[in-house]
Amino acid sequence: MSCVPLPLPRALEAVLASADAESLRRATSRLVEVYRSGAPPAAQVLADPVAATAYAAYRMPATHAALVRILRDADRLGALDGVRSLLDLGGGTGAAAWAAADTMPGLESATVLDGSADALALGRQVARHGPPAVAGATWVRADLGALAGLPAADLVTISYVLGELADPLHGPLLDAAMGAGGLVLVAEPGTPRGFAAVLAARDRLVAAGWHLVAPCPQPGPCPVAQRDGDWCHFSARLDRSALHRRLKGATLGHEDEKYSYLLASREPLSPSLARVLRHPQTRKGMVTLEVCRADGTAGPEVVTKRDRERYRAARDAAWGDPWRDPGR
Ligand SMILES: C[S@@+](CC[C@H](N)C(=O)[O-])C[C@H]1O[C@@H](n2cnc3c(N)ncnc32)[C@H](O)[C@@H]1O
């Protein structure tokens, strides 16, 4: 074990180096199939050490990348000031604890709760190489369908979990998260199904009087959900390790993880900002941003070079960024 904390990819390399490549490849193919099917699995997915290792090798880097992007954006808005503790529900191998520690150096403690003993055991092993809050995390085996007595935490994460749970369990899980934390983050794959789960979570949080922090700039009906065939999602780029490439039979050195998410707080924070919903389209002297706005609408904002300050801001904006329109 190293005394200097390693970043997640290096920690994974250190722990996974000795894994048998052929059984990992087979386990990865099984996981890909389960996750592609889209339906909640009938039985525990990370049910043995090889499945947990395959998850850590090929999915954890991607969920970690999405969570880092979400938390960095939230941190830039000041939404994470004062977050010292994390409770990660369905935390698996600990992606959210790593992402929180990577984003918030002030993080002091993390509790990872999951039903898979093998995911928790592997997560704990990888975490030993991490920064203090990760290395010292508490790993708890529990069923998300029967939660009681959760520890209080500043931030509660439910990351890539709702899709694995039957619909009737979503509401009680969100209620438990709201009961335990001051901020709740829900993240799901950036698919129509993932977005639908996030949207239902949004309804529940708003109905409970919680305040939306990101990405939504307002608590009313979601304008993206009202468009046929559209869904609100974002993208995070990550480098693929050699093992990651081998397991997926991939040649590209990177991948783009698409995600949908919602961050909400019990107490009101500073007003939420409009959000850039697509890659900005840049043509000579003109940037078009697809924006979700605080007035409950979503649509294009065309910014031309004549409007110098707005143009500069629009040129720097990226998909998923808050849009602080300097012209308004
Ligand atoms: C796709 S993994 C996500 C892991 C982690 N949150 C991440 O973002 O990488 C889903 C996790 O939910 C856990 N899970 C699913 N159903 C559960 C249940 N009923 N009780 C406890 N954990 C459950 C699984 O064991 C698995 O670790």
The ligand as an SDF file (V2000), in Angstrom:
LIG
                    3D

 27 29  0  0  0  0  0  0  0  0999 V2000
  -24.7840    0.0820  -10.9480 C   0  0  0  0  0  0  0  0  0  0  0  0
  -24.1920   -0.1740   -9.3200 S   0  0  0  0  0  0  0  0  0  0  0  0
  -23.7710    1.4870   -8.8380 C   0  0  0  0  0  0  0  0  0  0  0  0
  -22.6620    1.5220   -7.8460 C   0  0  0  0  0  0  0  0  0  0  0  0
  -22.1550    2.9090   -7.4760 C   0  0  0  0  0  0  0  0  0  0  0  0
  -23.1890    3.6930   -6.8510 N   0  0  0  0  0  0  0  0  0  0  0  0
  -21.5940    3.6410   -8.6650 C   0  0  0  0  0  0  0  0  0  0  0  0
  -22.0920    4.7250   -8.9950 O   0  0  0  0  0  0  0  0  0  0  0  0
  -20.6320    3.1490   -9.2620 O   0  0  0  0  0  0  0  0  0  0  0  0
  -25.6680   -0.4250   -8.3830 C   0  0  0  0  0  0  0  0  0  0  0  0
  -25.3880   -0.7890   -6.9480 C   0  0  0  0  0  0  0  0  0  0  0  0
  -26.6110   -0.8500   -6.2430 O   0  0  0  0  0  0  0  0  0  0  0  0
  -26.5520   -1.9490   -5.3480 C   0  0  0  0  0  0  0  0  0  0  0  0
  -27.9260   -2.4280   -5.0740 N   0  0  0  0  0  0  0  0  0  0  0  0
  -28.8750   -2.7400   -5.9760 C   0  0  0  0  0  0  0  0  0  0  0  0
  -30.0140   -3.1330   -5.3300 N   0  0  0  0  0  0  0  0  0  0  0  0
  -29.7370   -3.0530   -4.0010 C   0  0  0  0  0  0  0  0  0  0  0  0
  -30.4970   -3.3050   -2.8390 C   0  0  0  0  0  0  0  0  0  0  0  0
  -31.7770   -3.7270   -2.8880 N   0  0  0  0  0  0  0  0  0  0  0  0
  -29.9000   -3.1160   -1.6400 N   0  0  0  0  0  0  0  0  0  0  0  0
  -28.6180   -2.6990   -1.5530 C   0  0  0  0  0  0  0  0  0  0  0  0
  -27.8580   -2.4170   -2.6330 N   0  0  0  0  0  0  0  0  0  0  0  0
  -28.4110   -2.6050   -3.8380 C   0  0  0  0  0  0  0  0  0  0  0  0
  -25.7460   -2.9960   -6.0950 C   0  0  0  0  0  0  0  0  0  0  0  0
  -25.1910   -3.9670   -5.2230 O   0  0  0  0  0  0  0  0  0  0  0  0
  -24.7000   -2.1320   -6.7920 C   0  0  0  0  0  0  0  0  0  0  0  0
  -23.5510   -2.0010   -6.0180 O   0  0  0  0  0  0  0  0  0  0  0  0
  1  2  1  0
  2  3  1  0
  2 10  1  0
  3  4  1  0
  4  5  1  0
  5  6  1  0
  5  7  1  0
  7  8  2  0
  7  9  1  0
 10 11  1  0
 11 12  1  0
 11 26  1  0
 12 13  1  0
 13 14  1  0
 13 24  1  0
 14 15  1  0
 14 23  1  0
 15 16  2  0
 16 17  1  0
 17 18  1  0
 17 23  2  0
 18 19  1  0
 18 20  2  0
 20 21  1  0
 21 22  2  0
 22 23  1  0
 24 25  1  0
 24 26  1  0
 26 27  1  0
M  CHG  2   2   1   9  -1
M  END
$$$$
